[in-house]
Amino acid sequence: MESGFSDSRLNGERRKILVIEDEMVNRLILGNTLRGTYDVVFAETGAQALEILNDQFRTLSLVLLDLNLPDMYGVDILHRIKADAVTAVLPFIVMTADQDAEVQCLNLGATDFIAKPYPKPEVILARILRTIELFEGRDILRWTERDQLTGLYNPEFFFRYAAQFDARHPDIPTDAILLDVNRFHMLNERYGRAFGDEALRRIADNLRQALQGAGGIVCRKSADTFLAYCPHRSDYGDLLRLIGDGIDKDYHARVRMGVYPNADRAIDMERRFARAKQAADRVKTSFSGAAGVYDAALYDKESFNEQLLEDFAAAIRGEQFTAYYQPKFDIHTEAPALCSAEALVRWNHPRLGMVSPGIFIPLFEENGLIRELDSYMWRKTAGQIRSWKDRFGWKIPVSVNVSRIDLSDPLLPQLLEKVVDEAGIAHEDFLLEITESAYTEDAEQIVSVAETLRESGFRIEMDDFGTGYSSLNMITALPIDTLKLDMQFVRTAFRDRNGMRLIEAVLSLARSLGLTTVAEGVETEEQLQALKALSCDIVQGYYFSKPLPAEEFEAFVREKGI
Amino acid sequence: MLTIDALRRFGAKTEEGLGRCLNDEGFYLDLVKMVLEEKGFEKLASSLERGDWQAAFEAAHSLKGSLGNLALTPIYAPTAELTERLRDGKEADYAALLTEILSQRDALIALRDG
């Protein structure tokens, strides 16, 4: 017998083989041959075979298939198995006396043949061993179909499987579910990676069990994100309870769940889970875990954004974007004097009316369109500065926004150079506002671009100071001319004593570094006087004026004087 | 009584059949007895009588598999030949082959019961 030999080559663990054969004598002969080395399960009919394959495919190492079955031709079984992503990875050996069928089976992916009458048992065992070895070599590939940490499917395999579920059950409504762990990175940071991994494994086990009951499948999407696809249910509370079982107590973590119920089959699988994610994102950190359910209002937002992106090109062509100008006042003098302005973009959409920059700017930043918009705004603003000078002899420096996306372009200095050149204005009249958060992202690159710009005569203003991870060190390290305090930062500062001290410290440091200071969002006389007392240089805000269209700004300047 | 010697005298290639049974004589003889009880023989006879060539083919094909593995050559050979003739599904003179198959089976049954 060869079983000792076989064992040694397949390092220990007994493999399981499914034998599909209708003849009892043959089943007994094969069983007798294989039993010494393998666990064997038998199917006498095609229907039985499919049932066993469905239930036990995870633990099977090989299938031996007789081509002639009472209820189904063996080739049909092969067809079914190969069409199913899950069982398609199983190796098959076909047993037949019919040589014509061999070609057909090879084409269907059979791995080997065993003739009938059977060859010697040693030959059968050797072929089986070879086939299993061959496939377990490929098992590395199979493993990549599973997530190493949790043993769940990986996303690619999961999506294939889910698509197959749809194909097989066109009439069963399904839910796309996304789960993640609230502030998972905190868990890793506080208790260590091993602890976080342990929590993920526990969640995965809970999920597997919960979803098995619900007849669904599940995968780990990434870090702490899991996806599940299962037949539709009306209540998700029990599911979430099962999945979160013990997680909060043992791991101090909370599972969050988003559901896209009755998923629309017309949209692709990834989009369905994107909707589940939107639903999950709406579940705030509630103390009892809650499930968010996708609703159409969320979808409206998404499609609204898509609409804006689609309309962008036409908006540039049709000059729907315009610059509004908010005046800035020098407060060194007894009466504040208008000294400059900030250009702010406005979008007058032909159907939607005025669209808030709070909506479209982050959107355009996300996909890079902001560069086109910024450069459009620069040209318009530079043209306006020139026009005021030509028409009224005004010299009003205007600041424009330079997005962090623009800063990643090494050609930015040339681009801006061209803008001032073509408009025929001075560099010092074209102020560049760079948002504070840009400096924290890729400091080195941005510092170098900012230095180049300053060398060619531009003045750089750091915008939104006080919104991000502001540090006073940053002000000293960066090549800037002006510090603009964020509107919200200014407003909160006025609410309490500590806030006032902070703003005082910032202004004092800026002054000692020779920076000009600008406070945004000034709304009251009281705030104005306080800033004045702290020796802030310039203020901007509704106290003086909201941002105005060019003509109104002109009227405002005429009234106030420069 | 069915013995290895008796089977060899009958014309079975016992070495081959025993080999497939890992040389377990008792197991081999049990399987031989089992195949003699196969309903396939009767199914084959009645299908041929009805002229249901497809059913006859399936029955012959199944029998052929078991008989071949047990190396019961005197029954296997005419069954294999009948299977091949039936494969085309055409009417032909199958009676002689069927008679041969059944009489060889009966001879084996007589051996068993003798």
Chai-1 contact restraints between the chains, C-beta under 6 A:
chainA,res_idxA,chainB,res_idxB,connection_type,confidence,min_distance_angstrom,max_distance_angstrom,comment,restraint_id
A,E23,B,S62,contact,1.0,0.0,6.0,A-B,restraint_1
A,E23,B,G65,contact,1.0,0.0,6.0,A-B,restraint_2
A,E23,B,S66,contact,1.0,0.0,6.0,A-B,restraint_3
A,V25,B,L31,contact,1.0,0.0,6.0,A-B,restraint_4
A,V25,B,M34,contact,1.0,0.0,6.0,A-B,restraint_5
A,V25,B,V35,contact,1.0,0.0,6.0,A-B,restraint_6
A,V25,B,S66,contact,1.0,0.0,6.0,A-B,restraint_7
A,N26,B,G65,contact,1.0,0.0,6.0,A-B,restraint_8
A,I29,B,R20,contact,1.0,0.0,6.0,A-B,restraint_9
A,I29,B,N69,contact,1.0,0.0,6.0,A-B,restraint_10
A,N68,B,H61,contact,1.0,0.0,6.0,A-B,restraint_11
A,K116,B,G65,contact,1.0,0.0,6.0,A-B,restraint_12
A,K116,B,G68,contact,1.0,0.0,6.0,A-B,restraint_13
A,P117,B,G68,contact,1.0,0.0,6.0,A-B,restraint_14
A,P117,B,N69,contact,1.0,0.0,6.0,A-B,restraint_15
A,Y118,B,R20,contact,1.0,0.0,6.0,A-B,restraint_16
A,Y118,B,N69,contact,1.0,0.0,6.0,A-B,restraint_17
A,K120,B,G19,contact,1.0,0.0,6.0,A-B,restraint_18
A,P121,B,L22,contact,1.0,0.0,6.0,A-B,restraint_19
